[in-house]
Amino acid sequence: MPQAADPDAPLRDRLADALAAEAVFEGWTRGALAAAARQLALPAGEADRLFPGGPVQVLTHISERADLRTVEDMEKEGVAGLKMRERIKSAVRIRLERHAGPREAVRRALALLSLPFNAGLALKLLYKTVDAMWYAAGDTSTDFNFYTKRATLAGVYSSTLLYWLADRSPGSEATWGFLDRRIDDVMKIEKLKSQVKSWTGGTTRTVSRR
């Protein structure tokens, strides 16, 4: 049975975007969330109703929304017709270029997620992001490669994100060059692993995808 549309979704998106704009100056705080609510002229208590978990819940919402939009953009642009290397490169670039949000807001979000009590959420959001990218890229692996691919892309995406935060080159061209080099390194490792596997006659274990 189809799930009913959330009537609060448009307002929740607007409030999330308003908080992201406030976070550039105030960080991801309750004060910034209250300021975002005032900016939208929301009734008292409305922000807490929409996001009872506060700024961390808003961060989760924004990250998951960005994942969905990245997948949608990849499908619209027909990246399935590209080589896998180019599909993954497109996924990372689309995610950062179109859906990451203001750099300073991202920097402050990472600072919040790096706190010990948010470590679990940070890993969960990163996994969801790289899993969405592999899904949109057409990955159908069910063996141990399912996990190694996501772990590898998590490293590529995280390092590229940090590079992008400090990049001031026109059009972030330095970041895309860095991304190319990282993917080249990964492809070399994957090629070596394939060669070793062929030499040793290694087998892989089948796993279930949750």
C-alpha positions as CSV (number, residue, x, y, z in Angstrom):
1,M,0.0,0.0,0.0
2,P,1.5,3.4,-1.0
3,Q,2.7,5.6,1.8
4,A,0.7,8.8,2.3
5,A,2.5,12.0,1.4
6,D,3.7,13.9,4.4
7,P,1.7,17.2,4.5
8,D,4.5,18.9,6.5
9,A,7.2,17.9,4.0
10,P,7.4,21.3,2.2
11,L,7.5,23.3,5.4
12,R,10.0,20.9,6.9
13,D,12.2,21.5,3.8
14,R,11.9,25.2,4.1
15,L,12.8,25.2,7.8
16,A,15.8,22.9,7.1
17,D,17.1,25.2,4.4
18,A,16.6,28.3,6.7
19,L,18.5,26.6,9.5
20,A,21.3,25.7,7.0
21,A,21.6,29.4,6.1
22,E,21.6,30.4,9.8
23,A,24.2,27.7,10.6
24,V,26.7,29.5,8.5
25,F,26.9,32.2,11.2
26,E,25.6,30.5,14.4
27,G,26.3,26.8,13.9
28,W,23.8,24.0,14.2
29,T,22.2,25.1,17.5
30,R,18.8,25.5,19.1
31,G,19.3,29.2,18.8
32,A,19.9,29.0,15.1
33,L,16.8,26.8,14.7
34,A,14.7,29.3,16.6
35,A,16.1,32.1,14.4
36,A,15.2,30.1,11.3
37,A,11.7,29.6,12.6
38,R,11.3,33.3,13.2
39,Q,12.5,34.0,9.7
40,L,9.7,31.9,8.3
41,A,7.2,33.5,10.8
42,L,6.3,30.1,12.2
43,P,4.1,29.9,15.3
44,A,5.7,29.2,18.6
45,G,6.6,25.6,19.1
46,E,6.3,24.8,15.3
47,A,10.0,24.1,14.9
48,D,10.0,21.7,17.7
49,R,7.0,19.9,16.3
50,L,8.6,19.6,12.8
51,F,12.0,18.6,14.2
52,P,11.6,17.3,17.8
53,G,15.2,16.1,17.8
54,G,16.5,19.6,17.2
55,P,19.4,20.6,14.9
56,V,20.8,17.1,14.7
57,Q,17.5,15.8,13.3
58,V,17.6,18.7,10.8
59,L,21.1,17.6,9.7
60,T,19.8,14.0,9.3
61,H,16.9,15.3,7.2
62,I,19.1,17.4,5.0
63,S,21.6,14.6,4.4
64,E,19.0,12.0,3.5
65,R,17.3,14.5,1.2
66,A,20.6,15.2,-0.5
67,D,21.1,11.5,-1.0
68,L,17.7,11.2,-2.7
69,R,18.3,14.2,-4.9
70,T,21.7,12.9,-5.9
71,V,20.1,9.6,-7.0
72,E,17.4,11.5,-8.9
73,D,20.0,13.7,-10.7
74,M,22.1,10.7,-11.7
75,E,19.0,8.9,-13.1
76,K,17.9,12.0,-15.0
77,E,21.4,12.4,-16.5
78,G,21.6,8.8,-17.6
79,V,24.9,8.0,-15.8
80,A,24.0,4.3,-16.2
81,G,25.4,4.6,-19.7
82,L,28.9,5.6,-18.4
83,K,31.7,3.4,-17.3
84,M,31.5,2.6,-13.6
85,R,34.5,4.9,-12.8
86,E,32.6,7.9,-14.4
87,R,29.4,7.0,-12.6
88,I,31.0,7.1,-9.2
89,K,32.9,10.3,-10.1
90,S,29.6,11.9,-11.2
91,A,27.9,10.8,-8.0
92,V,30.5,12.4,-5.7
93,R,30.5,15.6,-7.8
94,I,26.7,15.9,-8.0
95,R,26.5,15.4,-4.2
96,L,29.0,18.1,-3.4
97,E,28.3,20.6,-6.2
98,R,24.6,20.6,-6.0
99,H,23.4,19.2,-2.7
100,A,26.0,19.8,0.0
101,G,24.9,23.3,0.9
102,P,27.0,26.3,2.0
103,R,30.6,25.3,2.8
104,E,30.6,27.0,6.3
105,A,27.4,25.2,7.2
106,V,28.9,21.9,6.1
107,R,32.0,22.6,8.1
108,R,30.0,23.4,11.2
109,A,27.8,20.3,10.6
110,L,31.0,18.1,10.5
111,A,32.1,19.6,13.8
112,L,28.8,18.7,15.4
113,L,28.8,15.2,14.0
114,S,32.4,14.7,15.2
115,L,31.4,14.9,18.8
116,P,31.6,11.5,20.5
117,F,27.8,11.2,21.2
118,N,27.1,11.8,17.5
119,A,29.7,9.3,16.2
120,G,27.1,6.7,15.5
121,L,24.9,9.1,13.6
122,A,27.8,10.3,11.5
123,L,28.7,6.8,10.4
124,K,25.1,6.0,9.7
125,L,24.7,9.1,7.5
126,L,28.0,8.4,5.6
127,Y,26.9,4.8,5.0
128,K,23.5,5.9,3.6
129,T,25.3,8.4,1.3
130,V,27.7,6.0,-0.2
131,D,25.1,3.2,-0.4
132,A,22.8,5.6,-2.4
133,M,25.7,6.5,-4.7
134,W,26.4,2.8,-5.4
135,Y,22.7,2.1,-5.9
136,A,22.4,4.9,-8.4
137,A,25.6,3.7,-10.1
138,G,23.9,0.4,-10.7
139,D,25.8,-1.8,-8.2
140,T,24.3,-5.2,-7.8
141,S,27.0,-7.0,-5.8
142,T,25.8,-9.4,-3.1
143,D,29.1,-10.9,-2.0
144,F,31.8,-9.3,0.2
145,N,32.4,-6.7,-2.5
146,F,29.1,-5.1,-1.3
147,Y,30.9,-4.0,1.9
148,T,34.3,-3.3,0.4
149,K,32.9,-1.0,-2.3
150,R,31.0,1.1,0.3
151,A,34.0,1.3,2.6
152,T,36.2,2.4,-0.3
153,L,33.8,5.0,-1.5
154,A,33.3,6.3,2.0
155,G,37.1,7.0,2.1
156,V,37.0,8.7,-1.3
157,Y,33.9,10.8,-0.5
158,S,35.1,11.8,2.9
159,S,38.5,12.9,1.7
160,T,37.0,14.8,-1.3
161,L,34.5,16.5,1.0
162,L,37.3,17.8,3.3
163,Y,39.3,18.9,0.2
164,W,36.3,20.7,-1.2
165,L,35.7,22.6,2.1
166,A,39.2,24.2,1.8
167,D,39.1,24.6,-2.0
168,R,38.9,28.2,-3.4
169,S,39.8,27.4,-7.0
170,P,37.4,28.6,-9.7
171,G,34.5,26.1,-10.1
172,S,36.2,23.9,-7.4
173,E,38.4,22.5,-10.2
174,A,41.1,21.6,-7.8
175,T,38.6,19.4,-5.9
176,W,37.5,17.6,-9.1
177,G,41.2,17.0,-9.9
178,F,41.7,15.6,-6.4
179,L,38.6,13.3,-6.9
180,D,40.1,12.0,-10.2
181,R,43.3,11.1,-8.5
182,R,41.6,9.4,-5.6
183,I,39.4,7.3,-8.0
184,D,42.5,6.4,-10.0
185,D,44.2,5.1,-6.9
186,V,41.2,3.0,-6.0
187,M,41.0,1.6,-9.5
188,K,44.6,0.6,-9.3
189,I,44.0,-1.2,-6.0
190,E,40.9,-3.0,-7.4
191,K,42.9,-4.1,-10.5
192,L,45.6,-5.5,-8.2
193,K,43.0,-7.3,-6.1
194,S,41.5,-8.9,-9.2
195,Q,45.0,-10.0,-10.3
196,V,45.8,-11.5,-6.9
197,K,42.4,-13.3,-6.8
198,S,43.0,-14.8,-10.3
199,W,46.5,-16.0,-9.2
200,T,45.2,-17.5,-5.9
201,G,41.9,-18.8,-7.2
202,G,40.2,-16.9,-4.3
203,T,36.5,-17.1,-3.7
204,T,34.0,-14.6,-2.3
205,R,31.3,-15.1,0.3
206,T,27.7,-14.2,-0.5
207,V,26.0,-11.9,1.9
208,S,22.5,-10.5,2.1
209,R,21.7,-6.8,1.6
210,R,19.6,-5.2,4.2
